């Protein structure tokens, strides 16, 4: 997505990525990115946690307004609240049940 963000930026549209893979984000260096230490595929947090999702969105929009250089990665302070393994186990169980 970082490469796509660069192309969109070249067209004059500011972008901010919400990343769950900090190492990959650091390698690709999109124009602006916020990092959340959440399981892959869950950049805005657990389903149904509207308050957290809103905070992450507002943080990303704030970065769009305030970033003063390209390649900025801001680490957000939010916590998933439980081990990621429980999410992986639930997905694996759901996939093998069908």
C-alpha positions as CSV (number, residue, x, y, z in Angstrom):
1,X,0.0,0.0,0.0
2,X,2.9,2.3,0.6
3,X,3.7,2.4,-3.1
4,X,0.1,3.1,-4.0
5,X,0.1,5.9,-1.5
6,X,3.1,7.5,-3.2
7,X,1.3,7.4,-6.6
8,X,-1.8,9.0,-5.0
9,X,0.4,11.7,-3.4
10,X,1.9,12.5,-6.8
11,X,-1.6,13.3,-8.0
12,X,-1.9,15.8,-5.1
13,X,-3.9,13.8,-2.7
14,X,-2.5,13.5,0.9
15,X,-2.4,9.9,2.3
16,X,-1.9,8.3,5.7
17,X,-1.5,4.6,6.1
18,X,-2.7,2.8,9.2
19,X,-0.1,0.0,9.6
20,X,0.1,-3.2,11.6
21,X,3.5,-4.1,10.2
22,X,6.0,-1.6,11.3
23,X,9.0,-3.3,9.8
24,X,7.4,-3.5,6.4
25,X,6.2,0.1,6.7
26,X,9.7,1.3,7.5
27,X,11.1,-0.5,4.4
28,X,8.5,0.9,2.0
29,X,8.3,4.4,3.6
30,X,4.9,5.6,2.6
31,X,4.5,9.4,2.8
32,X,2.8,9.2,6.2
33,X,1.9,6.3,8.4
34,X,0.6,5.5,11.9
35,X,1.5,2.2,13.4
36,X,-0.7,0.2,15.8
37,X,0.6,-3.0,17.4
38,X,-2.5,-5.0,16.4
39,X,-2.8,-8.3,14.6
40,X,-2.5,-8.1,10.8
41,X,-5.8,-7.3,9.2
42,X,-7.1,-5.3,12.2
43,X,-5.6,-1.8,11.8
44,X,-8.5,-0.1,13.5
45,X,-8.8,-2.6,16.4
46,X,-11.3,-5.2,17.5
47,X,-14.7,-5.3,15.7
48,X,-17.3,-3.2,17.5
49,X,-14.9,-1.0,19.4
50,X,-16.1,2.2,17.9
51,X,-14.4,4.5,20.4
52,X,-11.0,3.0,19.6
53,X,-11.6,3.0,15.9
54,X,-12.6,6.7,16.0
55,X,-9.4,7.6,18.0
56,X,-7.2,5.8,15.5
57,X,-8.9,7.5,12.6
58,X,-8.6,10.9,14.3
59,X,-4.9,10.2,15.0
60,X,-4.3,9.4,11.3
61,X,-6.2,12.5,10.1
62,X,-4.2,14.6,12.6
63,X,-0.9,13.3,11.1
64,X,-2.2,14.3,7.6
65,X,-2.5,17.8,8.9
66,X,0.7,18.1,10.9
67,X,3.4,15.9,9.3
68,X,6.3,18.2,8.3
69,X,8.3,15.6,6.3
70,X,7.8,12.5,4.2
71,X,8.3,9.0,5.5
72,X,6.9,9.8,9.0
73,X,5.8,6.8,11.1
74,X,4.0,7.6,14.3
75,X,3.6,4.8,16.8
76,X,0.2,5.0,18.4
77,X,-0.1,3.9,22.1
78,X,-3.1,1.6,21.8
79,X,-3.0,-1.9,23.2
80,X,-4.9,-4.9,21.7
81,X,-5.7,-6.0,25.2
82,X,-5.0,-9.8,24.9
83,X,-2.4,-12.0,23.2
84,X,-2.6,-12.1,19.4
85,X,-2.5,-15.9,19.6
86,X,-6.1,-16.1,20.8
87,X,-7.2,-14.3,17.6
88,X,-5.1,-16.6,15.4
89,X,-6.6,-19.7,17.2
90,X,-10.2,-18.4,16.7
91,X,-9.6,-17.8,13.0
92,X,-7.9,-21.2,12.5
93,X,-10.8,-22.9,14.3
94,X,-13.4,-21.2,12.2
95,X,-11.6,-22.1,9.0
96,X,-11.3,-25.8,9.9
97,X,-14.9,-26.1,11.2
98,X,-16.5,-25.6,7.8
